Amino acid sequence: MKKVVGIRFKPAGKVYDFDCGAFVLHRGDAVIVQTEQGLGFGTVAVPPVPLEDKKNDKALKKVHRLASPKDFQQLQKNIDDEKRAHKFCLKCINQLGLEMNLFSVNKSFDGSKYIFFFTSEGRVDFRQLVKMLVKEFGVRIEMRQVGIRNQAKMCGGIGRCGRETCCSSFLEKFGPVSIRMAKEQNLSLNPTKISGQCGRLMCCLTYEYGIYKEIKERFPKTGKIVKTPAGEGKVIRHNVLARQVTVRLEGGSEVDTGLDDILHEVD
């Protein structure tokens, strides 16, 4: 029976399935695999598991071999070439006066192709730039415009929590994030406090949104009149973590009441 192994080419990147053949692989092993772009250098992210015939709806590319010391040397050479290509491309962009932000360069493992990643407010005519790059490097050139969140994922950094950004450390894909998630968690709606390095809403707003929403279903809604040991009043705030509600009594004073201490809601 065939075995499928999950290979990742970039940290926190997407995991791709490959046929591991007769190789005995473990998580973290460096391998050379066959891709549509030629041979690629990847790391085992998911150990081999038997591939069920019913799920084998398409042919899988194979693991070519385990990475050798020469492959690691080639990988380092590619990294050095990427730095040189980045520097040269920035020089060309300035010469041509193009409004684009080049932030990363990727060289295929076999050296047959360069991919230049950039962000821009609008469309960019980079035909002349491509000609200059082809003349300099003599290989295939691809210019790829991506969104600001993808830039943050590829560049990485430290979030306001003091840890490495989620997108660059473990998130494989971006999920939808809305301002409603911040409201449900009683967070400040100040954009500077709930936005990540990319300027978009922080991905971590989604982590606890589900449990907050579930717990809040047990709370009386804001504006409801409830009866408490201190008297009747209107619910004005929720404290989900403490399981308390703030009630404004008829006299104008406010009291914090435990969820279990609310006698009942007044119709």
Secondary structure, 3 states (H helix, E strand, C coil): CCEEEEEECCCCCCEEEEECCCCCCCCCCEEEEEECCEEEEEEEEEEEEECCHHHCCCCCCEEEEECCHHHHHHHHHHHHHHHHHHHHHHHHHHHHCCCCEEEEEEECCCCCEEEEEEECCCCCCCHHHHHHHHHHHCCEEEEEECCHHHHHHHHCCECCCCCECHHHHCCCCCCCCCHHHHHHCCCCCCHHHHECCCCCECHHHHCCHHHHHHHHCCCCCCCCEEEECCEEEEEEEEECCCCEEEEEECCCCEEEEEHHHCCEEEC
